[in-house]
Amino acid sequence: TPARLKHLKSLYTELSNILDYMNKIALSHPNIRFIVTNDSKELLRTDGSGNLLKCIKNVFGIDVAKKMLEVNGKNNDYSITGYISLPEVYKSNRNSIITIVNGRIVKNTELNRIINDSYHTYKPDNYYPVVVLNISVDTTLVDVNIHPTKMDIKFSKVDTLKELINKSITEKLESLTLIPEVKVNREEQIKEE
């Protein structure tokens, strides 16, 4: 309709928005096969195998998928599963932080900040990690009716969720040996002198 047409941007901007949304939908439902094409060019293909890491490879590429770490955590109210990137993999915007609550893609600035803050000693301040995090929670603890798009969400007991996310990510990152150990063979050093 003419009223909606005037709010549309260029074809490439609209295509980018559609592809971004389809990528997020594919990551939230790795058990469904998605194929996105434009002008006979395939932009996205997932196999629907249910393997989230394969889906991450299809969306972000194999180089990112090779540097993802599985993360799991659970408390009395929340259960989280998903993948976080190694600190060496980061993007220039927050679009690569994807949070999924009970199968629904959500945008929650508090969760994004907690996820980003968990990396605070591992990356520059103006870059963001690649994260795909599934949060399972009883539906009575969330309210999706705070925005018409249903993309924003309000949590009850949000402090326990923040603590769980922060703890799960920081423990995973701290378990890594990011600096390789170098061993010097003293015998070879003595022979050279």
MDTraj code that builds the backbone (N, CA, C; nanometers):
import mdtraj as md
import numpy as np

residues = "THR PRO ALA ARG LEU LYS HIS LEU LYS SER LEU TYR THR GLU LEU SER ASN ILE LEU ASP TYR MET ASN LYS ILE ALA LEU SER HIS PRO ASN ILE ARG PHE ILE VAL THR ASN ASP SER LYS GLU LEU LEU ARG THR ASP GLY SER GLY ASN LEU LEU LYS CYS ILE LYS ASN VAL PHE GLY ILE ASP VAL ALA LYS LYS MET LEU GLU VAL ASN GLY LYS ASN ASN ASP TYR SER ILE THR GLY TYR ILE SER LEU PRO GLU VAL TYR LYS SER ASN ARG ASN SER ILE ILE THR ILE VAL ASN GLY ARG ILE VAL LYS ASN THR GLU LEU ASN ARG ILE ILE ASN ASP SER TYR HIS THR TYR LYS PRO ASP ASN TYR TYR PRO VAL VAL VAL LEU ASN ILE SER VAL ASP THR THR LEU VAL ASP VAL ASN ILE HIS PRO THR LYS MET ASP ILE LYS PHE SER LYS VAL ASP THR LEU LYS GLU LEU ILE ASN LYS SER ILE THR GLU LYS LEU GLU SER LEU THR LEU ILE PRO GLU VAL LYS VAL ASN ARG GLU GLU GLN ILE LYS GLU GLU".split()
xyz = np.array([
    [0.0852, -0.1183, 0.0000],
    [0.0000, 0.0000, 0.0000],
    [0.0896, 0.1244, 0.0000],
    [0.0432, 0.2355, -0.0530],
    [0.1267, 0.3566, -0.0606],
    [0.1782, 0.4039, 0.0752],
    [0.0971, 0.3902, 0.1785],
    [0.1410, 0.4349, 0.3116],
    [0.2615, 0.3543, 0.3595],
    [0.2638, 0.2248, 0.3351],
    [0.3771, 0.1417, 0.3752],
    [0.4949, 0.1568, 0.2796],
    [0.4652, 0.1793, 0.1522],
    [0.5705, 0.1910, 0.0507],
    [0.6647, 0.3062, 0.0797],
    [0.6134, 0.4157, 0.1325],
    [0.6996, 0.5314, 0.1581],
    [0.7991, 0.5064, 0.2718],
    [0.7741, 0.4044, 0.3535],
    [0.8665, 0.3722, 0.4631],
    [0.9718, 0.2698, 0.4219],
    [0.9586, 0.2116, 0.3043],
    [1.0577, 0.1145, 0.2582],
    [1.1858, 0.1855, 0.2180],
    [1.2970, 0.1201, 0.2436],
    [1.4264, 0.1760, 0.2063],
    [1.4656, 0.1159, 0.0712],
    [1.5935, 0.1192, 0.0377],
    [1.6380, 0.0646, -0.0911],
    [1.6201, -0.0870, -0.0928],
    [1.6226, -0.1440, -0.2119],
    [1.6072, -0.2893, -0.2254],
    [1.7128, -0.3645, -0.1464],
    [1.8367, -0.3169, -0.1505],
    [1.9453, -0.3869, -0.0815],
    [1.9321, -0.3766, 0.0701],
    [1.8837, -0.2645, 0.1182],
    [1.8623, -0.2498, 0.2631],
    [1.7516, -0.3437, 0.3092],
    [1.6427, -0.3483, 0.2345],
    [1.5327, -0.4372, 0.2704],
    [1.5749, -0.5836, 0.2616],
    [1.6526, -0.6185, 0.1589],
    [1.7029, -0.7555, 0.1453],
    [1.7934, -0.7909, 0.2626],
    [1.8777, -0.6972, 0.3039],
    [1.9661, -0.7196, 0.4179],
    [1.8859, -0.7434, 0.5454],
    [1.7801, -0.6660, 0.5654],
    [1.6941, -0.6841, 0.6838],
    [1.6248, -0.8191, 0.6820],
    [1.5768, -0.8593, 0.5656],
    [1.5096, -0.9890, 0.5519],
    [1.6077, -1.1020, 0.5801],
    [1.7274, -1.0928, 0.5219],
    [1.8277, -1.1983, 0.5414],
    [1.8706, -1.2067, 0.6874],
    [1.8875, -1.0915, 0.7520],
    [1.9248, -1.0896, 0.8931],
    [1.8183, -1.1597, 0.9774],
    [1.6915, -1.1307, 0.9497],
    [1.5830, -1.1943, 1.0240],
    [1.5767, -1.3449, 0.9953],
    [1.5941, -1.3845, 0.8708],
    [1.5918, -1.5266, 0.8349],
    [1.7079, -1.6022, 0.9003],
    [1.8248, -1.5386, 0.9084],
    [1.9387, -1.6003, 0.9776],
    [1.9031, -1.6291, 1.1230],
    [1.8393, -1.5326, 1.1880],
    [1.8022, -1.5505, 1.3290],
    [1.6948, -1.6577, 1.3449],
    [1.6000, -1.6608, 1.2535],
    [1.4963, -1.7646, 1.2592],
    [1.5593, -1.9026, 1.2390],
    [1.6533, -1.9129, 1.1450],
    [1.7211, -2.0409, 1.1202],
    [1.7977, -2.0862, 1.2442],
    [1.8624, -1.9920, 1.3138],
    [1.9365, -2.0275, 1.4354],
    [1.8430, -2.0654, 1.5493],
    [1.7236, -2.0097, 1.5518],
    [1.6307, -2.0447, 1.6591],
    [1.5595, -2.1767, 1.6328],
    [1.5605, -2.2218, 1.5066],
    [1.4963, -2.3484, 1.4705],
    [1.5903, -2.4307, 1.3809],
    [1.6996, -2.4831, 1.4373],
    [1.7946, -2.5592, 1.3551],
    [1.7366, -2.6909, 1.3018],
    [1.6221, -2.7324, 1.3535],
    [1.5581, -2.8562, 1.3085],
    [1.4703, -2.8347, 1.1842],
    [1.4614, -2.7115, 1.1349],
    [1.3843, -2.6807, 1.0137],
    [1.4810, -2.6363, 0.9052],
    [1.4617, -2.6866, 0.7841],
    [1.5486, -2.6484, 0.6728],
    [1.5005, -2.5164, 0.6128],
    [1.5943, -2.4244, 0.5944],
    [1.5650, -2.2947, 0.5345],
    [1.6497, -2.2753, 0.4102],
    [1.5882, -2.2195, 0.3061],
    [1.6603, -2.1814, 0.1848],
    [1.6106, -2.0420, 0.1466],
    [1.7027, -1.9484, 0.1366],
    [1.6689, -1.8118, 0.0972],
    [1.7427, -1.7819, -0.0320],
    [1.6670, -1.7422, -0.1360],
    [1.7285, -1.7069, -0.2636],
    [1.6815, -1.5675, -0.3054],
    [1.7661, -1.5028, -0.3837],
    [1.7323, -1.3732, -0.4416],
    [1.7944, -1.3655, -0.5803],
    [1.7129, -1.3408, -0.6813],
    [1.7599, -1.3363, -0.8202],
    [1.8405, -1.4617, -0.8561],
    [1.7870, -1.5779, -0.8232],
    [1.8480, -1.7085, -0.8506],
    [1.9802, -1.7306, -0.7776],
    [2.0134, -1.6458, -0.6821],
    [2.1357, -1.6628, -0.6027],
    [2.0962, -1.7068, -0.4624],
    [2.1552, -1.8161, -0.4178],
    [2.1234, -1.8693, -0.2851],
    [2.1988, -1.7895, -0.1785],
    [2.1249, -1.7327, -0.0853],
    [2.1837, -1.6519, 0.0207],
    [2.1966, -1.7276, 0.1524],
    [2.1099, -1.8248, 0.1740],
    [2.1133, -1.9038, 0.2970],
    [2.0570, -2.0409, 0.2692],
    [2.1231, -2.1433, 0.3229],
    [2.0726, -2.2807, 0.3162],
    [2.1144, -2.3516, 0.4438],
    [2.0152, -2.4023, 0.5146],
    [2.0426, -2.4870, 0.6305],
    [1.9826, -2.6239, 0.6022],
    [2.0363, -2.7269, 0.6679],
    [1.9925, -2.8636, 0.6365],
    [1.8796, -2.9155, 0.7244],
    [1.8471, -2.8458, 0.8317],
    [1.7371, -2.8898, 0.9172],
    [1.7692, -3.0124, 0.9998],
    [1.8981, -3.0377, 1.0227],
    [1.9391, -3.1573, 1.0973],
    [1.9194, -3.1423, 1.2482],
    [1.8962, -3.0216, 1.2953],
    [1.8828, -3.0003, 1.4389],
    [2.0145, -2.9687, 1.5067],
    [2.1243, -2.9700, 1.4313],
    [2.2567, -2.9406, 1.4851],
    [2.2798, -2.7897, 1.4805],
    [2.2827, -2.7251, 1.5968],
    [2.2974, -2.5801, 1.6038],
    [2.4321, -2.5337, 1.5496],
    [2.5375, -2.6087, 1.5735],
    [2.6697, -2.5695, 1.5244],
    [2.6739, -2.5685, 1.3715],
    [2.6067, -2.6652, 1.3069],
    [2.5978, -2.6652, 1.1605],
    [2.5226, -2.5426, 1.1113],
    [2.4193, -2.5075, 1.1821],
    [2.3399, -2.3906, 1.1459],
    [2.4239, -2.2626, 1.1620],
    [2.5048, -2.2565, 1.2660],
    [2.5957, -2.1427, 1.2856],
    [2.6933, -2.1342, 1.1690],
    [2.7420, -2.2500, 1.1235],
    [2.8318, -2.2531, 1.0073],
    [2.7621, -2.1978, 0.8833],
    [2.6373, -2.2341, 0.8624],
    [2.5628, -2.1860, 0.7465],
    [2.5379, -2.0349, 0.7522],
    [2.5205, -1.9815, 0.8704],
    [2.4894, -1.8394, 0.8857],
    [2.6160, -1.7535, 0.8914],
    [2.7127, -1.7923, 0.9754],
    [2.8306, -1.7090, 0.9984],
    [2.9540, -1.7537, 0.9206],
    [2.9529, -1.8746, 0.8657],
    [3.0686, -1.9250, 0.7920],
    [3.1486, -2.0248, 0.8734],
    [3.2302, -2.1010, 0.8027],
    [3.3057, -2.2089, 0.8676],
    [3.4143, -2.1561, 0.9598],
    [3.4742, -2.0406, 0.9265],
    [3.5805, -1.9863, 1.0118],
    [3.5279, -1.9510, 1.1504],
    [3.4076, -1.8971, 1.1573],
    [3.3469, -1.8644, 1.2868],
    [3.3039, -1.9927, 1.3576],
    [3.2439, -2.0855, 1.2842],
    [3.1940, -2.2097, 1.3451],
    [3.3066, -2.2907, 1.4094],
    [3.4257, -2.2869, 1.3519],
    [3.5393, -2.3603, 1.4089],
    [3.5849, -2.3017, 1.5422],
    [3.5499, -2.1764, 1.5667],
    [3.5957, -2.1083, 1.6880],
    [3.4817, -2.0815, 1.7860],
    [3.3827, -2.1706, 1.7858],
    [3.2708, -2.1584, 1.8785],
    [3.2867, -2.2604, 1.9909],
    [3.2440, -2.2228, 2.1089],
    [3.2512, -2.3088, 2.2270],
    [3.1100, -2.3350, 2.2775],
    [3.0840, -2.4596, 2.3110],
    [2.9519, -2.4927, 2.3643],
    [2.9433, -2.4482, 2.5093],
    [2.8295, -2.3921, 2.5447],
    [2.8083, -2.3465, 2.6812],
    [2.6728, -2.3987, 2.7301],
    [2.6701, -2.4423, 2.8558],
    [2.5479, -2.4938, 2.9183],
    [2.5420, -2.4436, 3.0620],
    [2.4227, -2.4227, 3.1099],
    [2.4070, -2.3816, 3.2485],
    [2.2623, -2.4001, 3.2914],
    [2.2440, -2.4144, 3.4212],
    [2.1087, -2.4377, 3.4713],
    [2.1001, -2.3920, 3.6159],
    [1.9865, -2.3326, 3.6504],
    [1.9566, -2.3064, 3.7907],
    [1.8097, -2.3440, 3.8141],
    [1.7517, -2.3032, 3.9241],
    [1.6149, -2.3446, 3.9553],
    [1.5113, -2.2914, 3.8570],
    [1.5387, -2.1774, 3.7951],
    [1.4394, -2.1136, 3.7093],
    [1.4733, -2.1186, 3.5605],
    [1.6013, -2.1161, 3.5267],
    [1.6438, -2.1028, 3.3882],
    [1.7403, -2.2134, 3.3473],
    [1.7371, -2.2430, 3.2189],
    [1.8322, -2.3373, 3.1598],
    [1.8850, -2.2717, 3.0322],
    [2.0167, -2.2673, 3.0172],
    [2.0738, -2.2079, 2.8965],
    [2.1628, -2.3079, 2.8248],
    [2.1569, -2.3056, 2.6927],
    [2.2443, -2.3857, 2.6077],
    [2.2787, -2.3002, 2.4866],
    [2.3872, -2.3324, 2.4232],
    [2.4220, -2.2590, 2.3022],
    [2.5708, -2.2573, 2.2779],
    [2.6134, -2.1587, 2.2009],
    [2.7535, -2.1461, 2.1617],
    [2.7982, -2.0018, 2.1767],
    [2.9234, -1.9873, 2.2231],
    [2.9866, -1.8565, 2.2321],
    [3.1165, -1.8630, 2.1530],
    [3.1591, -1.7494, 2.1009],
    [3.2813, -1.7481, 2.0212],
    [3.4036, -1.7337, 2.1107],
    [3.5154, -1.7811, 2.0591],
    [3.6424, -1.7533, 2.1238],
    [3.6625, -1.6026, 2.1233],
    [3.7396, -1.5481, 2.2173],
    [3.7579, -1.4029, 2.2231],
    [3.8183, -1.3426, 2.0962],
    [3.8887, -1.4222, 2.0183],
    [3.9500, -1.3695, 1.8954],
    [3.8482, -1.3443, 1.7843],
    [3.7262, -1.3952, 1.8000],
    [3.6209, -1.3749, 1.7000],
    [3.5248, -1.2694, 1.7530],
    [3.5202, -1.1570, 1.6856],
    [3.4255, -1.0537, 1.7267],
    [3.3799, -0.9733, 1.6062],
    [3.2674, -0.9073, 1.6240],
    [3.2043, -0.8278, 1.5182],
    [3.1944, -0.6827, 1.5640],
    [3.1668, -0.5942, 1.4707],
    [3.1632, -0.4515, 1.5027],
    [3.0270, -0.4043, 1.5551],
    [2.9261, -0.4934, 1.5549],
    [2.7954, -0.4538, 1.6083],
    [2.7328, -0.5677, 1.6886],
    [2.6249, -0.5355, 1.7581],
    [2.5602, -0.6321, 1.8477],
    [2.4734, -0.7343, 1.7749],
    [2.4583, -0.7247, 1.6445],
    [2.3704, -0.8154, 1.5703],
    [2.4124, -0.9614, 1.5799],
    [2.5366, -0.9865, 1.6190],
    [2.5834, -1.1245, 1.6285],
    [2.5562, -1.1863, 1.7659],
    [2.4961, -1.1103, 1.8565],
    [2.4533, -1.1655, 1.9856],
    [2.3059, -1.2015, 1.9703],
    [2.2778, -1.3302, 1.9627],
    [2.1421, -1.3773, 1.9369],
    [2.0917, -1.4529, 2.0590],
    [1.9849, -1.4020, 2.1172],
    [1.9244, -1.4688, 2.2326],
    [1.7871, -1.5204, 2.1929],
    [1.7625, -1.6434, 2.2325],
    [1.6386, -1.7129, 2.1977],
    [1.5753, -1.7598, 2.3286],
    [1.4526, -1.7189, 2.3522],
    [1.3825, -1.7591, 2.4744],
    [1.2649, -1.8473, 2.4349],
    [1.2689, -1.9721, 2.4784],
    [1.1640, -2.0705, 2.4478],
    [1.1330, -2.0741, 2.2977],
    [1.2371, -2.0669, 2.2144],
    [1.2199, -2.0738, 2.0695],
    [1.1881, -1.9422, 2.0031],
    [1.1778, -1.8337, 2.0782],
    [1.1446, -1.7014, 2.0235],
    [1.2692, -1.6121, 2.0249],
    [1.2998, -1.5518, 1.9090],
    [1.4098, -1.4558, 1.9016],
    [1.3697, -1.3322, 1.9819],
    [1.4587, -1.2869, 2.0697],
    [1.4298, -1.1674, 2.1484],
    [1.5471, -1.0700, 2.1416],
    [1.5150, -0.9441, 2.1617],
    [1.6166, -0.8399, 2.1748],
    [1.6010, -0.7837, 2.3149],
    [1.6968, -0.8109, 2.4002],
    [1.6912, -0.7605, 2.5361],
    [1.8256, -0.6964, 2.5667],
    [1.8255, -0.5667, 2.5868],
    [1.9516, -0.4946, 2.6062],
    [2.0242, -0.5390, 2.7332],
    [1.9497, -0.5747, 2.8366],
    [2.0137, -0.6221, 2.9602],
    [2.0914, -0.7510, 2.9359],
    [2.0293, -0.8458, 2.8644],
    [2.0982, -0.9725, 2.8349],
    [2.2194, -0.9496, 2.7464],
    [2.2041, -0.8650, 2.6440],
    [2.3175, -0.8359, 2.5559],
    [2.4327, -0.7736, 2.6337],
    [2.4014, -0.6844, 2.7266],
    [2.5061, -0.6215, 2.8070],
    [2.5760, -0.7239, 2.8964],
    [2.4997, -0.8139, 2.9575],
    [2.5597, -0.9167, 3.0438],
    [2.6516, -1.0079, 2.9620],
    [2.6048, -1.0491, 2.8448],
    [2.6865, -1.1349, 2.7579],
    [2.8139, -1.0627, 2.7180],
    [2.8009, -0.9378, 2.6749],
    [2.9171, -0.8606, 2.6326],
    [3.0120, -0.8349, 2.7499],
    [2.9584, -0.8048, 2.8673],
    [3.0417, -0.7795, 2.9850],
    [3.1173, -0.9046, 3.0297],
    [3.0658, -1.0210, 2.9990],
    [3.1355, -1.1453, 3.0343],
    [3.2680, -1.1575, 2.9588],
    [3.2796, -1.0880, 2.8472],
    [3.4012, -1.0882, 2.7657],
    [3.4914, -0.9680, 2.7949],
    [3.4612, -0.8885, 2.8954],
    [3.5242, -0.7569, 2.9098],
    [3.6767, -0.7578, 2.9128],
    [3.7405, -0.8598, 2.9634],
    [3.8875, -0.8611, 2.9662],
    [3.9485, -0.9314, 2.8456],
    [3.8649, -0.9793, 2.7548],
    [3.9144, -1.0592, 2.6425],
    [3.9103, -0.9892, 2.5073],
    [3.8422, -0.8742, 2.4976],
    [3.8238, -0.8113, 2.3662],
    [3.8179, -0.6603, 2.3803],
    [3.8350, -0.5866, 2.2689],
    [3.8201, -0.4404, 2.2750],
    [3.6764, -0.4010, 2.3095],
    [3.6601, -0.2837, 2.3673],
    [3.5284, -0.2382, 2.4138],
    [3.4259, -0.2199, 2.3032],
    [3.4677, -0.1777, 2.1863],
    [3.3721, -0.1457, 2.0803],
    [3.3464, -0.2618, 1.9845],
    [3.3799, -0.3825, 2.0257],
    [3.3516, -0.5020, 1.9466],
    [3.2693, -0.5989, 2.0296],
    [3.1991, -0.6900, 1.9591],
    [3.1040, -0.7782, 2.0263],
    [3.1264, -0.9224, 1.9830],
    [3.1056, -1.0184, 2.0750],
    [3.1256, -1.1591, 2.0409],
    [3.0115, -1.2145, 1.9564],
    [3.0357, -1.3319, 1.8987],
    [2.9300, -1.4051, 1.8295],
    [2.8727, -1.5030, 1.9319],
    [2.7445, -1.4888, 1.9622],
    [2.6804, -1.5711, 2.0652],
    [2.5424, -1.6135, 2.0164],
    [2.5137, -1.7431, 2.0296],
    [2.3786, -1.7935, 2.0050],
    [2.3391, -1.8661, 2.1328],
    [2.2472, -1.8063, 2.2073],
    [2.2124, -1.8572, 2.3393],
    [2.0636, -1.8886, 2.3475],
    [2.0321, -2.0143, 2.3763],
    [1.8938, -2.0594, 2.3960],
    [1.8635, -2.0586, 2.5448],
    [1.7585, -1.9892, 2.5821],
    [1.7168, -1.9824, 2.7223],
    [1.5816, -2.0517, 2.7343],
    [1.5761, -2.1517, 2.8201],
    [1.4491, -2.2208, 2.8473],
    [1.4005, -2.1778, 2.9847],
    [1.2732, -2.1405, 2.9897],
    [1.2175, -2.0896, 3.1144],
    [1.0679, -2.1195, 3.1158],
    [1.0141, -2.1330, 3.2339],
    [0.8700, -2.1478, 3.2484],
    [0.8035, -2.0203, 3.1958],
    [0.7004, -2.0347, 3.1156],
    [0.6361, -1.9193, 3.0523],
    [0.5746, -1.8218, 3.1525],
    [0.5509, -1.8662, 3.2742],
    [0.4957, -1.7744, 3.3746],
    [0.6000, -1.6731, 3.4220],
    [0.7281, -1.6976, 3.3939],
    [0.8338, -1.6070, 3.4380],
    [0.8719, -1.5031, 3.3331],
    [0.8060, -1.5044, 3.2163],
    [0.8382, -1.4069, 3.1121],
    [0.7109, -1.3360, 3.0656],
    [0.7304, -1.2121, 3.0210],
    [0.6199, -1.1344, 2.9647],
    [0.6633, -1.0839, 2.8281],
    [0.5964, -1.1320, 2.7231],
    [0.6317, -1.0923, 2.5864],
    [0.5436, -0.9776, 2.5369],
    [0.4533, -0.9306, 2.6177],
    [0.3576, -0.8287, 2.5751],
    [0.3994, -0.6866, 2.6116],
    [0.5289, -0.6586, 2.6107],
    [0.5718, -0.5230, 2.6436],
    [0.6034, -0.4414, 2.5192],
    [0.6056, -0.5049, 2.4027],
    [0.6287, -0.4342, 2.2768],
    [0.5432, -0.5000, 2.1685],
    [0.4889, -0.4224, 2.0747],
    [0.4012, -0.4814, 1.9710],
    [0.4674, -0.5877, 1.8845],
    [0.5992, -0.5795, 1.8636],
    [0.6673, -0.6786, 1.7790],
    [0.6932, -0.8100, 1.8520],
    [0.6734, -0.8094, 1.9829],
    [0.7000, -0.9263, 2.0684],
    [0.8484, -0.9646, 2.0696],
    [0.9340, -0.8720, 2.0239],
    [1.0775, -0.9006, 2.0215],
    [1.1428, -0.8710, 2.1566],
    [1.0931, -0.7727, 2.2277],
    [1.1466, -0.7427, 2.3598],
    [1.0697, -0.8267, 2.4605],
    [1.1356, -0.8572, 2.5698],
    [1.0766, -0.9498, 2.6659],
    [1.1164, -0.9059, 2.8062],
    [1.0288, -0.9284, 2.9010],
    [1.0581, -0.8944, 3.0401],
    [1.0636, -1.0231, 3.1210],
    [1.1672, -1.0354, 3.2029],
    [1.1886, -1.1565, 3.2827],
    [1.1567, -1.1309, 3.4288],
    [1.0941, -1.2288, 3.4925],
    [1.0866, -1.2304, 3.6382],
    [1.2151, -1.2978, 3.6855],
    [1.2609, -1.2614, 3.8015],
    [1.3849, -1.3177, 3.8568],
    [1.5002, -1.2987, 3.7587],
    [1.5103, -1.1778, 3.7015],
    [1.6121, -1.1505, 3.6002],
    [1.7535, -1.1590, 3.6579],
    [1.7693, -1.1292, 3.7871],
    [1.9025, -1.1346, 3.8475],
    [1.9597, -1.2757, 3.8467],
    [1.8745, -1.3770, 3.8680],
    [1.9252, -1.5149, 3.8639],
    [1.9636, -1.5538, 3.7216],
    [1.8941, -1.5008, 3.6219],
    [1.9301, -1.5277, 3.4824],
    [2.0617, -1.4607, 3.4471],
    [2.0786, -1.3351, 3.4866],
    [2.2038, -1.2632, 3.4600],
    [2.3222, -1.3362, 3.5229],
    [2.3035, -1.3787, 3.6467],
    [2.4099, -1.4493, 3.7182],
    [2.4451, -1.5804, 3.6468],
    [2.3441, -1.6535, 3.6022],
    [2.3660, -1.7804, 3.5322],
    [2.4413, -1.7584, 3.4010],
    [2.4008, -1.6589, 3.3233],
    [2.4674, -1.6310, 3.1951],
    [2.6114, -1.5884, 3.2186],
    [2.6310, -1.4951, 3.3090],
    [2.7664, -1.4463, 3.3372],
    [2.8568, -1.5587, 3.3864],
    [2.8069, -1.6382, 3.4782],
    [2.8862, -1.7484, 3.5344],
    [2.9195, -1.8514, 3.4267],
    [2.8234, -1.8894, 3.3445],
    [2.8461, -1.9912, 3.2415],
    [2.9490, -1.9455, 3.1390],
    [2.9384, -1.8207, 3.0955],
    [3.0315, -1.7703, 2.9939],
    [3.1702, -1.7488, 3.0518],
    [3.1799, -1.6864, 3.1691],
    [3.3124, -1.6600, 3.2258],
    [3.3843, -1.7898, 3.2626],
    [3.3123, -1.8879, 3.3150],
    [3.3769, -2.0159, 3.3453],
    [3.4295, -2.0836, 3.2200],
    [3.3534, -2.0760, 3.1106],
    [3.3976, -2.1365, 2.9847],
    [3.5214, -2.0654, 2.9319],
    [3.5206, -1.9324, 2.9364],
    [3.6350, -1.8561, 2.8867],
    [3.7581, -1.8747, 2.9752],
    [3.7382, -1.8827, 3.1065],
    [3.8501, -1.9016, 3.1978],
    [3.9109, -2.0405, 3.1862],
    [3.8332, -2.1369, 3.1383],
    [3.8857, -2.2735, 3.1243],
    [3.9793, -2.2870, 3.0035],
    [3.9817, -2.1862, 2.9182],
    [4.0672, -2.1918, 2.7997],
    [4.2094, -2.1512, 2.8339],
    [4.3028, -2.2106, 2.7647],
    [4.4402, -2.1669, 2.7726],
    [4.4643, -2.0794, 2.6511],
    [4.4529, -1.9497, 2.6716],
    [4.4629, -1.8574, 2.5596],
    [4.6070, -1.8214, 2.5257],
    [4.6981, -1.8389, 2.6223],
    [4.8388, -1.8100, 2.5973],
    [4.9130, -1.9436, 2.5924],
    [4.9749, -1.9761, 2.4787],
    [5.0440, -2.1042, 2.4695],
    [5.1655, -2.1091, 2.5613],
    [5.1942, -2.2282, 2.6092],
    [5.3091, -2.2475, 2.6967],
    [5.4319, -2.2784, 2.6115],
    [5.5418, -2.2122, 2.6428],
    [5.6659, -2.2321, 2.5677],
    [5.7655, -2.3002, 2.6599],
    [5.8234, -2.4100, 2.6106],
    [5.9234, -2.4811, 2.6889],
    [6.0579, -2.4679, 2.6187],
    [6.1578, -2.4314, 2.6944],
    [6.2922, -2.4158, 2.6401],
    [6.3742, -2.5359, 2.6836],
    [6.4389, -2.6000, 2.5882],
    [6.5241, -2.7142, 2.6185],
    [6.6615, -2.6613, 2.6552],
    [6.6976, -2.6700, 2.7821],
    [6.8235, -2.6144, 2.8335],
    [6.9447, -2.6838, 2.7719],
    [6.9393, -2.8125, 2.7399],
    [7.0535, -2.8843, 2.6827],
    [7.0917, -2.8283, 2.5467],
    [6.9930, -2.8021, 2.4613],
    [7.0213, -2.7465, 2.3289],
    [7.0779, -2.6062, 2.3406],
    [7.0313, -2.5307, 2.4368],
    [7.0814, -2.3948, 2.4557],
    [7.2286, -2.3983, 2.4976],
    [7.2675, -2.4922, 2.5840],
    [7.4052, -2.5043, 2.6294],
    [7.4967, -2.5474, 2.5140],
    [7.4536, -2.6383, 2.4294],
    [7.5323, -2.6865, 2.3155],
    [7.5594, -2.5756, 2.2152],
    [7.4658, -2.4846, 2.1961],
    [7.4828, -2.3754, 2.1010],
    [7.5875, -2.2772, 2.1475],
    [7.6059, -2.2596, 2.2762],
    [7.7023, -2.1629, 2.3295],
    [7.8385, -2.2211, 2.3157],
])
top = md.Topology()
chain = top.add_chain()
for i, resn in enumerate(residues, 1):
    res = top.add_residue(resn, chain, resSeq=i)
    for name in ("N", "CA", "C"):
        top.add_atom(name, md.element.get_by_symbol(name[0]), res)
traj = md.Trajectory(xyz[None], top)
